[in-house]
Each structure stands twice: as C-alpha cells, then as structure tokens.
Amino acid sequence: MRIHRHLWPPPGKEPGAIAAGLSYHGGVTFLQPKDGIVDRSGLPASGFIDPRGDNRAEIEALLEGAISSLLDFACRAAEYPPQPLAEEENAATPIAVRGTEEVGKSLPEEGGFAAELLARVEELTRNSMNVAHPRYMGHMDTVASTISMVGDLIASALNNNMLSLEMSPAFSRLEDHLLHQIALRFGLGAAAGGVMASGGTLANLQALTVARNQAFDCFDEGVVGADERPVILASEDAHVSLLKSAMLLGLGTKGLVPVRVDRHGRMEVEDLWRQIQLSRERGERPFCVVGVAGTTITGSIDPLEAIAAVAREEGLWFHVDAAFGGAAIFSNTHKHRLRGIDQADSITFNPQKWLYVAKTCAMVLFRRASILQDHYRLQAPYMREVEDFTNLGEISIQGTRRPDVLKLWLTISHFGRRGLEQLIDQSMELARSFAQRVDQRPWLRRISPTDVSIVCFEVVGDETSPEQWDTFSSRLQSHLMESGAAFFSLPRYHGRRVLKAVLLNPFTEESDLDEAFEAIDRFAAREGWSA
Ligand SMILES: *Cc1c(COP(=O)(O)O)cnc(C)c1O
C-alpha cells in the first residue's frame, strides 16, 4: 500500500493510535464551528469545505493526495493491461477482482482515514477497465479530456441543479446556448435546440416520446386503447435503447419494427418501404423512422438522405441516433458521412463517446425546439417560473441533473473545432490502417464498412464451419486480452461471434497496431489458421 505523505500519518497523531484503529478521521482537526455549540466532532476535518476557509489546508491535502494518487496510475496506465486480469491462469472469469472482494460489503460505524480510503481506491483503479491503454480498443469508451475532469470536479463542488434556472442560473443558460450552437452545426436551423441527458438511451427515449406525443396528440390521453398500434421503424442493427424506449412508451418491444441491413450493416431503404406497407397492412400506424449514424457493433451509417426522403413522403418523424457518429460533424473531412442529418426532426448525440468528454454527456436535439413546449413540457410547483426561459427540468426526462454542459463546453473550448477535427481524422486514419491489415489476411474477414472509426472482423477458415469460426474468434479475443496484447470486444452480430475494435485513443500509434497484429499473427500461426 502506498502511503501519501500529506495524509499519513496525520500531523500530531500517534501512529500507534492509528494502528490501534482509533476513530481518527484523517486531518488535523475535526470539523468544528467556532462557536462550539453545534457538535460536529464526529466528522472528519476535511468532510466539507468550510465556506469561511478554516480547513483549507486539510482540503488541499486531501485533494492533492487524491490527485497524486490518480496521476500515479493515469501517468502509467500504458504499463497496466487494457483489461484487469485474474491472477491465476485460465481463471473462470478474466475480469479481475484482486484485493477488492470485500470492498463495499459492510457499512462502517466509524469513519476512516482518507489516506486509507485512497489506498482502497487504488485497488479499485487497478481492477478497472483501462481505457487509457493505447491498445484498449474494445468499446465506444475513451479517455476523458483533462478539462472535462476539471469540469466535473467544479460541477461537484458547486453542486447546482439543472432542474430549474433558479437552481443553476449560469449552467442552464450555458446548456441552452451551447446546444443551440451544436444543433446549428448539425444543420437543424435557427429554431433548433435541445436538452442534455444522462446517456444516449435517455436521449433516444425522449426523442421518441416527443415523436409519439406529436403524432398521436396523446399528451393527456396516452396511447392505451388507440385504434392502431403505434410503431417505430429502425434497422435491425440499431441500438437496444430503441427497443427499451418502445417498451417504456407502452408500444411493447413489438412496437419497434426491424428493417433489414445490407452487407455493410446499413439500412436497406427498399426494405424500409416494404416494412412500412406491411405494418399498415397489419393495421398498425408507423409514426417514426430512426436512422443510425454509427451502429453500435459495425459502426455503419444508414443512408440518412434516403431515409429522410421516405420519412417526408410517408409523414414519419425522422430521428437520427448519432450517439457515436455525430462527432464527425466537427470534421470537415468526414462530416459528409452524415449527409442528410440536417433533415432530422431530432438527433441523439453523445459527446461522451467520440468527443472525449467524461461520462456522462449526451443530448437530444430538436429541429423545432418549441415542440417541447407543445408536446412534452410539464411544470412542477416547486420550480419558479421565469419569463424568458423554460426551466430545463420541465422539458427533460430527468429531474435533478448534473451540469454536464460544463465539461462539454470546456472540452469544445479547450480543443476548438480544429482540435476535435484532428482527433476524429486521426482515429479514422487508424481505423483505415486497421481495416487494411484485416483485409491483407485471408483468414480474417472484415464485417464493417469503416464509416466511423470502428472495425469488426472475424476469423474464417476454408475447411471449417462457421460454428468453428465463432470458436476461433473467441479464442483469439481471449488470447489477446489475457496476454495483454490488445483488448477487442466480442459482440454477437447476426448470430455470429465477431471481434470489434474501436479506434479512439489519442495515444494509439501505428506501432500499436503493428504490435497487436504481430500477436494476432503469432496466435494464428500457432493455431494453424494462416498456414
Ligand atoms: C452508445 C449508443 C447509445 C446509448 O447511449 P448510452 O449513453 O449508452 O445510453 C444509443 N445508440 C447508439 C447508436 C449508441 O452507440
């Protein structure tokens, strides 16, 4: 266990007394107001920041201790494996819990030392998904921009509430302004705006709720007992949150009609036409079509322009789930991939993915922001009304909400569009290089079109059955993870096991791809796939 100089042993305290487990809390003094009437002797000295500054030294010691412990890990994250590993070989579960089995299994009667807690946090850290590793490529999860960590810390310190303007005067207006700007960048026009949400799932749910409320004018009466079943159409590769939304909206999971994808994982517009007709023949009423910009497994972008045309002709709401791919709008080189997104009625976008903002950070944007007033807004008696601004709590799903906008605005302002563009362009370059390496190996087959920085592939063999390919792909994935060579995830795609690499890490180099593919080649030779 590494002990922090600032915090251990606490000045003026006998190490012996500490070892004896006395209930000292890790600071110079207890938090005790000057007048001495209120008893706070049970609290640690650094328990809260004294608004008159009396415990500033203790607070600084705690924060410095925490930051130095964090940096001890973060500045050496490349030396730790991309995924924590079990100690024993061939452990049943490769996701380690070394030394942390007991954490959280009791509720302590007495408080403990901050230094000791930080040491426990170090154990948890070592058992955490290590997205900072340059060969961590498993999921749409990335390192967070440094400034977004700062934003989160400040947001926690101020502890405002996005529920109402009164409870977050600066941040409410910041969210309103910034989301309007982002909506403009997507081409949604001057009347556009949106609200933030804790993740893309909530953003999708809200977009589909507004779409339903408008289509059925059912704000008060709901859709229970409606003559025609309301249905949403989306590609069979769309994110599960759409299914969840259909279920939550009272449409049932059958209220989401799947549309076929082509061999690139993009929606087949011919099938969209057909599914709309079939749905109507079943007596249903399609009211919304979702286009995905960056599907969760293959990273495919649906033909948004063509889908927009169908939506217009058929009178459907057009939602674009751009949770991942939306970031491409910041790149002049790659924004063309989103062509048609400017015709959306609503967009989901997660800056917590390809825009490198710390989780959670997501939003739903609407072409006509006023639609939230007409088909969504609910006022609460505890929210003070103001003339020129709608409390964000009245137009979002969540009530109390963190000002995630702070770290978003900080990141966009710190990097600028050019910085973000470079991040996106570089990850596309790496994805292209990765895809080439897959294409060069006849015993690997690429499944994704590389519309965004995601490459999916599988192991194939001439004289073996697809069931065996599944086993090959799984074995390769485990081998790379357990040897620490690289971490790819292993999603199921159309019934098959595939490997998925998401190229996001700003510290991934060509040499990391060399290293990963050397490990892949060695394993393939050993298994006789490449012979
Ligand atoms: C990640 C993702 C979501 C869900 O976002 P969460 O933040 O995980 O709730 C929805 N749709 C797509 C396409 C995604 O990639």
The ligand as an ORCA input file, in Angstrom:
! r2SCAN-3c Opt
* xyz 0 1
  C     -23.991      4.245    -27.148
  C     -25.178      4.277    -28.005
  C     -26.462      4.502    -27.469
  C     -26.739      4.528    -25.998
  O     -26.092      5.503    -25.291
  P     -25.871      5.324    -23.723
  O     -25.147      6.571    -23.376
  O     -25.083      4.073    -23.528
  O     -27.197      5.237    -23.076
  C     -27.524      4.603    -28.345
  N     -27.346      4.481    -29.660
  C     -26.143      4.262    -30.219
  C     -26.014      4.143    -31.702
  C     -25.020      4.137    -29.399
  O     -23.830      3.895    -29.954
*
